[in-house]
Amino acid sequence: MKLIERINIGGNDFQGTYECEFCENQQNNPYGYNDYNYFKNVIPSMTCESCKKSSMSGVSSKEGQNE
């Protein structure tokens, strides 16, 4: 996921709109924090609700799992 818009900014907290770089699905997140850890670790590990992929893994979170 990547942050495409910050809305309702208050101090270091914000709400954001994120877009999946794999399927281009957009989703809103009611909580974001403006610091290094959030941008370097939290956002890349967010899983897309549509394709279930994250920037860090690059693969679907359900791929490779035995049911």
Secondary structure, DSSP 8 states (H G I E B T S, - for coil): -EEEEEEEEETTEEEEEEE-TTT--EEEEEEEE-SHHIIIIIHHH---TTT-B-TTT-SBTTTT---
